[in-house]
Amino acid sequence: MKKSLQKLLLFKFLIACVLGCKNNSLVSTEIHQPLAVCPEKPSVVLTANNVKKISLNNQTIKESGQASSNKSIAYIFDATAGQEFKYKTTEDNICVWMYSPNNQILNNMIIPETGKYTVQIAALQGATSFSLEMSLQNSNITDKNVLVSSSRSLKPSSINSSYIPSRNQGIGWIWLGSVNNKVGTFSYGEALIPSNRQPVTITPSVVPSPKTIVILKSTTNLRANIPQPPNFELPNRVSDPLETGSKLEIIRVEAFVDNTSDSEYTRVWAEVGTP
């Protein structure tokens, strides 16, 4: 009788261990499952039958459709330099990019030059239906030449508020460092190296992925944008310099090759926010 009781208790103990291990395994898998984020650039090539021409003004229009992770929908419209493109959607599972007339992805929604613009929509995961409200609003600056002359008339140390965040928590753009190639590409986790004139500004000193928290290694200027071709002049500052030790959240990362200097390396910048 005693031996039977011992065997029964041992059997129950083994069953509890097995079930406990299975439950822990399931919990661990759920906790470490990565969260998906929109890529910096769309990976799906647009086809003509998925592109629609629309007319935008200060009156909001609504367009709807169905997109997936391997099928994009796009809208083409005419816009004038200085106008502001505004859009709104309640769908969390879509990514939105806007292209300029020279096929460059814009970092903000202020129209830099008069021409045709393209808004591309794709699903973050799987397939989804979406509804997108869009409009073009007039801003205080309506001519590209005025924009250019105004920015050149400012001193390099001037501060302005021209930065428009791609997300609500964005505060501006900072220089991170360079990566060892001259083709304008990078990989998340790749080692950052200093340029001839600027040190690496963050720790850990690797290219961070979106939502990563980094710490500034030195006092760093917060800019309205990344340097733009052809001259790659530094954009205006949007605040006083950020202090050493400041914690920042990475929103998006951009890279380019500055043909005017450091042409052997790809320069890496990031849009940042406060954690």
C-alpha positions in Angstrom: 0.0 0.0 0.0 2.8 2.4 0.9 4.7 1.6 -2.3 1.6 2.2 -4.4 1.1 5.6 -2.8 4.7 6.5 -3.5 4.4 5.5 -7.2 1.2 7.5 -7.5 2.8 10.6 -6.0 5.9 10.2 -8.3 3.6 9.9 -11.3 1.7 13.1 -10.4 5.0 14.9 -9.9 6.3 13.9 -13.4 3.0 15.0 -15.0 3.2 18.4 -13.3 6.8 18.9 -14.5 6.0 18.1 -18.1 3.0 20.4 -18.1 5.0 23.1 -16.5 7.7 22.9 -19.1 5.2 23.1 -21.9 3.5 26.2 -20.4 6.8 27.9 -19.9 7.8 27.2 -23.5 4.6 28.7 -24.8 4.9 31.8 -22.6 8.5 32.3 -23.8 7.5 32.1 -27.4 4.8 34.7 -27.0 7.0 37.1 -25.2 9.9 37.1 -27.7 7.7 37.3 -30.8 9.0 40.4 -32.7 6.6 43.3 -33.4 6.3 44.2 -37.1 7.0 47.8 -38.2 6.6 49.6 -41.5 9.8 49.4 -43.6 11.6 52.6 -44.6 10.8 51.9 -48.3 8.1 49.7 -49.9 9.3 46.4 -51.2 6.3 45.9 -53.6 6.5 47.2 -57.1 3.4 49.2 -58.2 1.5 48.0 -61.3 -0.5 50.4 -63.5 -3.9 48.8 -62.7 -3.4 49.6 -59.0 -2.7 53.3 -59.5 -5.5 55.9 -59.5 -5.3 59.6 -60.4 -7.1 61.9 -58.0 -7.6 65.7 -57.6 -6.8 67.2 -54.2 -7.5 70.6 -52.7 -8.4 71.9 -49.3 -11.6 69.8 -49.2 -11.0 66.3 -47.8 -11.7 63.4 -50.0 -12.0 59.7 -49.0 -10.5 56.8 -50.9 -10.8 53.1 -49.9 -9.4 49.9 -51.2 -7.8 46.6 -50.3 -4.0 46.2 -49.9 -1.8 43.4 -48.8 1.9 42.9 -47.9 2.5 41.9 -51.6 0.1 44.3 -53.3 0.2 48.1 -53.1 -2.4 50.7 -54.0 -1.3 54.2 -55.1 -2.9 57.6 -55.7 -1.3 60.3 -58.0 -2.1 64.0 -57.6 -0.8 67.4 -58.7 0.5 69.6 -55.9 2.1 73.1 -55.7 5.3 73.9 -53.8 4.6 74.9 -50.2 1.3 73.1 -49.9 0.9 70.5 -47.1 -0.4 67.0 -47.8 -2.6 65.8 -45.0 -4.1 62.3 -44.5 -5.9 60.3 -41.9 -6.8 56.6 -41.5 -8.1 54.5 -38.6 -6.5 51.4 -39.9 -3.3 50.4 -38.0 -2.3 47.6 -40.4 -1.2 49.8 -43.3 1.9 51.6 -44.3 1.9 54.9 -46.2 4.7 56.5 -48.3 4.7 59.6 -50.4 7.0 60.1 -53.5 8.1 63.4 -55.0 8.1 64.0 -58.7 11.7 62.7 -58.9 10.7 59.5 -57.2 12.2 60.3 -53.8 10.4 59.3 -50.6 9.5 62.5 -48.6 10.5 62.8 -45.0 7.6 65.3 -44.3 4.4 66.3 -45.8 5.3 69.8 -47.0 5.4 69.8 -50.9 8.9 70.8 -51.9 8.3 71.5 -55.6 5.4 71.7 -58.0 4.6 68.5 -59.8 2.9 65.1 -59.6 3.1 63.2 -56.2 2.4 59.6 -55.5 0.9 58.1 -52.2 1.6 54.4 -51.9 -0.3 52.2 -49.5 0.5 48.6 -48.5 -0.6 46.3 -45.7 1.9 45.8 -42.9 0.9 42.1 -42.5 -1.5 39.9 -44.5 -4.3 41.7 -46.3 -6.6 44.5 -45.2 -9.3 46.9 -46.3 -8.5 50.6 -45.7 -10.1 54.0 -45.9 -7.9 57.0 -46.4 -8.9 60.7 -46.0 -6.6 63.1 -47.9 -6.4 66.9 -48.6 -3.9 69.6 -49.7 -3.8 72.6 -47.4 -2.1 75.9 -48.2 0.8 76.9 -45.9 2.5 80.2 -45.3 5.2 79.4 -48.0 3.8 78.8 -51.5 6.9 79.1 -53.7 9.9 76.8 -53.9 12.3 79.7 -54.6 11.1 81.4 -51.5 11.7 78.3 -49.5 15.2 77.9 -50.8 16.2 81.6 -50.4 14.8 81.7 -46.9 16.8 78.6 -45.8 20.0 80.0 -47.3 19.5 83.4 -45.7 19.5 81.8 -42.2 22.8 81.4 -40.3 23.9 77.8 -39.7 23.3 78.2 -36.0 19.7 79.5 -36.4 16.8 77.6 -34.8 13.4 77.2 -36.5 10.4 75.0 -36.2 10.1 73.7 -39.7 10.4 70.0 -38.6 7.2 68.0 -39.2 7.3 64.6 -37.4 6.3 61.5 -39.3 4.8 60.3 -36.0 3.4 62.2 -33.1 6.4 61.6 -30.8 9.0 62.8 -33.3 11.2 65.8 -32.3 13.7 65.9 -35.2 16.6 64.2 -36.9 20.2 63.5 -35.6 23.4 62.3 -37.2 24.3 58.8 -35.9 27.5 57.9 -37.7 28.7 56.2 -40.9 28.8 52.6 -42.1 31.7 51.1 -44.1 30.3 51.1 -47.7 29.7 53.7 -50.4 26.4 52.5 -51.9 24.0 54.1 -49.5 22.8 50.9 -47.7 22.9 49.7 -44.1 21.8 46.8 -41.9 20.3 47.1 -38.5 23.0 46.2 -35.9 25.8 47.1 -38.3 28.7 48.9 -36.6 28.8 52.7 -36.8 32.1 54.5 -37.5 33.0 58.2 -37.2 33.3 60.4 -40.3 36.3 62.6 -41.0 34.5 65.5 -39.1 31.9 63.9 -36.9 32.0 61.2 -34.2 29.5 58.5 -33.6 26.8 60.1 -31.5 25.0 57.2 -29.8 25.5 54.1 -27.7 25.2 51.2 -28.5 27.3 52.3 -31.5 25.4 50.3 -34.1 22.6 51.1 -36.6 19.5 51.0 -34.4 16.2 49.6 -35.5 12.9 51.6 -35.0 11.7 51.7 -31.4 15.2 51.2 -30.0 16.2 53.4 -27.1 19.7 54.9 -27.5 21.8 57.2 -25.4 23.7 60.2 -26.7 27.5 60.0 -26.3 28.0 63.7 -26.9 26.1 67.0 -27.4 24.2 66.6 -30.6 22.3 69.0 -32.9 18.6 68.3 -33.6 17.8 69.0 -37.3 14.6 69.6 -39.3 15.6 66.9 -41.8 18.5 64.9 -43.2 20.9 66.7 -45.7 19.5 66.7 -49.2 21.2 66.5 -52.6 22.8 67.9 -54.5 24.7 70.1 -52.0 23.9 68.1 -48.8 23.8 71.2 -46.7 22.9 70.7 -43.0 19.2 71.5 -42.4 18.4 74.1 -39.8 18.3 73.2 -36.1 14.9 72.8 -34.5 16.0 73.2 -30.9 19.0 73.8 -28.6 21.6 71.0 -28.8 20.6 67.7 -27.0 22.8 67.0 -24.0 25.2 64.1 -23.5 23.4 61.2 -21.8 19.9 62.1 -23.3 17.8 59.0 -24.0 16.0 59.0 -27.4 13.7 56.6 -29.2 14.5 55.8 -32.8 11.5 56.3 -35.1 13.1 55.8 -38.5 16.6 55.5 -40.0 17.8 57.0 -43.4 21.2 56.7 -45.1 22.9 58.3 -48.1 26.3 58.9 -49.7 27.4 62.5 -49.6 29.4 63.0 -52.8 30.8 66.3 -51.5 32.6 64.6 -48.6 33.3 61.2 -47.0 32.3 59.6 -50.3 33.8 56.3 -49.2 31.2 55.9 -46.5 27.4 55.8 -46.1 26.2 58.4 -43.7 23.4 57.4 -41.3 20.8 59.7 -39.7 17.7 58.9 -37.6 14.4 60.6 -36.8 14.1 60.5 -33.0 11.5 61.0 -30.3 11.4 61.0 -26.5 10.9 57.6 -24.9 
